């Protein structure tokens, strides 16, 4: 009987240790996410928030609407500093509903310059992240042609004759009444030759009946704003991966983007120096714009 009690005790102890070993330790995977850029001749724009996990059972206990998620994850009182090798500037935050998330940090006291490397650091509570990026030479279009097809839709084609072979570029679009650019479909690329004819694909959903983003609707009310930028190799890897996953709604702080490369130390996201040029195009008439 005594031996049986010992065996039963040992078995109970073994099972107890087994169950304890199988218990999952709760780990906080929350990271700070910094999305930011500085254009040549432009002021820095930075959005700061916390990563949002889709894992766990908390989705049944909290309001998981997009508004609630953004409100919970947004960092409103972070401290963000940019250093250009000579001067250091503290960015100030303000509400801007044209961006997503709808709160940006910026400063009129710093303007991007080609060739400069910008170091950014951000702190909030126990979070601390940093990154750096250099603004390459500007990317430019020599001309942009707006043509009308037989369905009264507008086709836009850009012509660039001074690309640097092997360097990396990105094309972004926005409607003239918006502030935040979106990456154009097939708009992240490595230059294979100095001269390129580039179709400008429509990702603005101005007309849901347009097929395959080939054309823009003819309109007098909205102009097309095109941003053409020269970016670095690391930044290219980030944007190229992001563009490949554009079907996940483009919300960078969702964990669906966990496998996207990042140049942020201590967190997620990106900071990108851009040698960019911007062009405002009418969509109500055929025209060739030259520069």
Residue pairs with C-beta under 8 A, 6 or more apart in sequence:
29 51
29 53
30 50
30 51
30 53
31 50
31 51
31 127
31 266
31 267
31 268
32 48
32 49
32 50
32 51
32 75
32 122
32 124
32 127
32 128
32 129
32 266
32 267
32 268
33 48
33 49
33 50
33 51
33 252
33 253
33 264
33 267
33 268
33 269
34 46
34 47
34 48
34 120
34 122
34 129
34 131
34 264
34 267
34 268
34 269
34 270
34 271
35 46
35 47
35 48
35 252
35 253
35 269
35 270
36 44
36 45
36 46
36 47
36 105
36 120
36 131
36 269
36 270
36 271
36 272
37 44
37 45
37 270
37 271
37 272
37 273
37 274
38 44
38 45
38 82
38 110
38 112
38 118
38 133
38 135
38 272
38 273
38 274
39 112
39 135
39 229
39 274
39 276
40 112
40 113
40 114
40 135
40 138
40 274
40 275
40 276
41 111
41 112
41 113
42 111
42 112
42 274
42 276
43 106
43 107
43 108
43 110
43 111
43 112
44 82
44 89
44 91
44 105
44 106
44 107
44 110
44 112
44 118
44 120
45 99
45 104
45 105
45 106
46 80
46 91
46 104
46 105
46 106
46 120
46 122
46 271
47 99
47 101
47 103
47 104
47 105
48 74
48 75
48 78
48 80
48 103
48 105
48 122
48 124
49 70
49 73
49 74
49 75
49 101
49 253
50 72
50 73
50 75
50 127
50 253
51 73
51 253
51 255
51 268
52 69
52 72
52 73
52 253
52 254
52 255
53 255
54 254
54 255
54 256
55 255
62 68
70 100
70 101
70 102
73 101
73 253
74 101
74 103
75 124
75 127
76 93
76 103
77 93
77 124
78 93
78 105
78 122
78 123
78 124
79 90
79 122
79 123
79 124
80 90
80 91
80 105
80 120
80 121
80 122
81 88
81 89
81 90
81 91
81 120
81 121
81 122
82 88
82 89
82 91
82 107
82 110
82 118
82 119
82 120
83 89
83 118
83 119
83 120
83 121
84 110
84 113
84 116
84 117
84 118
84 119
85 116
85 117
85 119
87 110
89 107
89 109
89 110
90 107
91 105
91 106
91 107
92 105
92 106
92 107
93 103
93 104
93 105
94 103
94 104
94 105
94 106
95 102
95 103
96 102
96 103
96 104
96 179
98 178
98 179
98 180
99 179
99 180
100 180
100 251
101 253
112 118
112 135
112 273
112 274
113 135
114 135
114 136
114 137
114 138
114 275
115 134
115 135
115 137
116 134
116 135
116 273
117 132
117 133
117 134
117 273
118 132
118 133
118 134
118 135
118 271
118 273
119 130
119 131
119 132
120 130
120 131
120 132
120 271
121 128
121 129
121 130
122 128
122 129
122 130
127 266
127 267
128 266
129 264
129 265
129 266
129 267
129 269
130 264
130 265
130 266
131 263
131 264
131 265
131 270
131 271
132 263
132 271
133 232
133 234
133 235
133 263
133 271
133 272
133 273
134 232
134 273
135 273
135 274
135 275
136 167
136 230
136 231
136 232
136 273
136 275
137 164
137 230
137 275
138 230
138 275
138 276
138 277
139 160
139 163
139 169
139 228
139 229
139 230
139 275
139 276
139 277
140 160
140 162
140 228
140 277
140 291
141 158
141 159
141 160
141 226
141 228
141 277
141 279
141 291
142 159
142 160
142 161
142 162
142 290
142 291
143 158
143 159
143 288
143 289
143 290
143 291
144 156
144 157
144 158
144 159
144 200
144 226
144 279
144 281
144 288
144 289
145 156
145 157
145 158
145 159
145 287
145 288
145 289
146 154
146 155
146 156
146 281
146 282
146 283
146 285
146 286
146 287
146 288
146 289
147 154
147 155
147 156
147 157
147 286
148 154
148 155
148 218
148 286
149 155
149 215
151 215
152 218
153 207
153 210
153 215
153 216
153 217
153 218
154 215
154 216
154 217
154 218
154 283
155 199
155 214
155 215
155 216
156 199
156 200
156 216
156 224
156 226
156 281
156 283
157 197
157 198
157 199
157 200
158 171
158 197
158 198
158 200
158 226
158 228
159 195
159 196
159 197
159 198
160 195
160 196
160 198
160 228
161 194
161 195
162 194
163 169
163 191
163 193
163 194
163 195
163 196
164 191
164 194
164 230
165 191
165 192
165 193
165 194
166 190
166 191
167 190
167 191
167 230
168 188
168 189
168 190
168 191
168 230
168 231
168 232
168 233
168 235
168 236
169 188
169 189
169 190
169 191
169 228
169 229
169 230
169 231
170 183
170 187
170 188
170 189
170 228
170 229
170 231
170 236
170 239
170 274
171 183
171 184
171 187
171 188
171 198
171 200
171 226
171 227
171 228
171 229
172 181
172 182
172 183
172 184
172 187
172 226
172 227
172 229
173 181
173 182
173 184
173 187
173 200
173 202
173 203
173 204
173 224
173 225
173 226
173 227
174 180
174 181
174 182
174 204
174 225
174 227
175 204
175 206
175 222
175 223
175 224
175 225
176 222
176 223
176 224
176 225
176 280
177 222
181 225
181 227
182 203
182 204
182 250
183 203
183 239
183 242
183 243
183 246
184 200
184 201
184 203
185 201
185 203
185 213
185 243
185 246
186 201
187 201
187 243
188 236
188 239
188 240
188 243
190 236
199 214
200 224
200 226
201 213
201 214
202 210
202 213
202 214
202 215
202 216
203 213
204 216
204 224
206 216
206 217
206 219
206 222
207 216
207 217
210 216
210 217
216 224
216 283
217 283
218 283
218 284
219 283
219 284
220 284
222 283
223 280
223 281
223 282
223 283
224 280
224 281
224 282
224 283
225 278
225 279
225 280
225 281
226 278
226 279
226 280
226 281
227 276
227 277
227 278
227 279
228 276
228 277
228 278
228 279
229 274
229 275
229 276
229 277
230 274
230 275
230 276
231 239
231 272
231 273
231 274
231 275
232 272
232 273
234 261
234 263
235 263
235 270
235 272
235 273
237 261
238 260
238 261
238 262
238 263
238 270
238 272
239 270
239 272
241 259
241 260
241 261
242 250
242 252
242 257
242 260
245 256
245 257
245 260
248 254
248 256
248 257
251 257
252 260
252 268
252 269
252 270
253 268
253 269
257 268
258 268
262 268
262 269
262 270
263 270
263 271
264 270
264 271
279 289
281 289
